[in-house]
């Protein structure tokens, strides 16, 4: 039914992704498809990595560990953005196309006042992406 499942990850908040990753892994096993963990970074040094290459190595290590832990085929894909706070939605849509993902499983938080004014990233993708999006709270 699905070809590839994309799971956007924020390595700074990896501990908050358990439910979304478990859901993606369950679906991956059910449909016998791979999971691609996607991370978006900047070219500038940040709190997670000093360069996109270092970020990529950390994301790849994360993906391999999750794949082993959950018994799924997992890969990673790094996208570099000038400003992820502005470009994240567009960048994730591009990443899904590059990974040939037809399902995104995304973690979300409980909506508050800002989400009634501005769409969350998961909400934006669910409304505008050309692929299915499962939002996990």
C-alpha positions as CSV (number, residue, x, y, z in Angstrom):
1,X,0.0,0.0,0.0
2,X,2.8,2.4,0.9
3,X,6.3,2.7,-0.7
4,X,8.2,4.6,1.9
5,X,7.3,6.2,5.2
6,X,8.9,9.5,6.0
7,X,9.4,10.5,9.7
8,X,10.6,14.1,10.2
9,X,12.9,14.2,13.3
10,X,14.2,17.1,15.4
11,X,17.3,15.6,17.0
12,X,17.1,18.3,19.7
13,X,13.8,16.8,20.8
14,X,14.3,13.1,19.9
15,X,12.9,12.0,23.3
16,X,9.5,13.4,22.3
17,X,9.3,11.4,19.1
18,X,8.8,7.9,20.7
19,X,5.1,7.6,19.9
20,X,5.4,8.8,16.3
21,X,8.4,6.6,15.6
22,X,6.7,3.6,17.2
23,X,3.7,4.2,15.0
24,X,5.8,4.5,11.9
25,X,7.7,1.3,12.7
26,X,4.4,-0.6,13.3
27,X,3.2,0.6,9.9
28,X,6.5,-0.2,8.2
29,X,6.3,-3.7,9.5
30,X,2.7,-4.1,8.6
31,X,3.3,-2.9,5.0
32,X,6.8,-4.2,4.7
33,X,8.2,-0.8,3.7
34,X,11.3,1.2,4.7
35,X,11.2,4.3,7.0
36,X,13.2,7.4,6.0
37,X,14.1,9.6,9.0
38,X,14.4,13.2,7.7
39,X,16.2,16.0,9.5
40,X,16.4,19.6,8.4
41,X,19.4,21.7,9.4
42,X,21.1,24.9,8.4
43,X,24.6,25.4,6.9
44,X,25.6,27.3,10.1
45,X,26.8,25.6,13.3
46,X,23.9,24.8,15.7
47,X,23.3,23.2,19.0
48,X,23.1,19.7,17.5
49,X,26.0,19.9,15.0
50,X,28.7,22.2,13.7
51,X,28.1,21.4,10.0
52,X,25.6,19.7,7.8
53,X,28.0,16.7,7.5
54,X,28.1,16.3,11.2
55,X,24.4,16.6,11.4
56,X,24.1,14.0,8.7
57,X,26.3,11.6,10.6
58,X,24.2,12.0,13.8
59,X,21.0,11.5,11.9
60,X,22.3,8.4,10.2
61,X,23.4,7.0,13.6
62,X,19.9,7.8,14.9
63,X,18.2,6.1,11.9
64,X,20.4,3.0,12.2
65,X,19.8,2.7,15.9
66,X,16.0,3.0,15.4
67,X,16.0,0.5,12.6
68,X,17.9,-2.0,14.7
69,X,15.8,-1.4,17.8
70,X,12.5,-1.7,16.0
71,X,13.4,-4.4,13.4
72,X,12.7,-2.2,10.3
73,X,14.7,-1.0,7.3
74,X,15.6,2.6,8.1
75,X,17.5,5.3,6.3
76,X,18.2,9.0,6.8
77,X,18.0,12.1,4.6
78,X,19.4,15.5,5.5
79,X,18.0,18.6,4.0
80,X,19.8,21.9,4.4
81,X,17.6,25.0,4.7
82,X,18.6,28.7,5.0
83,X,15.9,29.1,7.7
84,X,14.1,26.0,8.8
85,X,11.6,28.0,10.9
86,X,10.3,29.5,7.6
87,X,11.2,26.8,5.1
88,X,10.4,23.7,7.0
89,X,7.1,22.8,5.3
90,X,8.4,23.3,1.8
91,X,11.6,21.4,2.7
92,X,9.7,18.4,4.1
93,X,7.6,18.2,1.0
94,X,10.8,18.2,-1.1
95,X,12.3,15.6,1.2
96,X,9.3,13.3,0.7
97,X,9.6,13.5,-3.0
98,X,13.3,12.8,-2.8
99,X,12.7,9.8,-0.5
100,X,9.8,8.7,-2.6
101,X,7.7,8.7,0.5
102,X,3.9,8.5,0.1
103,X,3.2,8.6,3.9
104,X,4.6,10.9,6.6
105,X,4.2,10.1,10.2
106,X,4.8,13.2,12.3
107,X,4.8,14.0,16.0
108,X,2.7,16.9,17.1
109,X,2.0,18.7,20.3
110,X,-1.3,19.5,21.9
111,X,-2.6,22.6,20.0
112,X,-2.7,25.9,21.8
113,X,-3.6,29.5,20.9
114,X,-0.9,30.0,18.3
115,X,-2.1,27.0,16.3
116,X,-5.5,28.6,16.0
117,X,-3.8,31.5,14.2
118,X,-0.9,29.8,12.5
119,X,-0.9,26.3,11.1
120,X,1.5,23.8,12.7
121,X,4.0,22.1,10.5
122,X,2.1,18.8,10.7
123,X,-1.2,20.6,10.0
124,X,0.2,22.4,7.0
125,X,1.5,19.2,5.5
126,X,-1.7,17.4,6.2
127,X,-3.6,20.2,4.3
128,X,-1.1,20.8,1.5
129,X,1.2,17.9,0.8
130,X,0.6,15.5,-2.1
131,X,1.0,12.5,0.2
132,X,-0.8,11.1,3.2
133,X,0.1,12.5,6.6
134,X,-0.5,10.8,10.0
135,X,-0.2,13.3,12.9
136,X,0.6,11.6,16.2
137,X,0.1,13.4,19.5
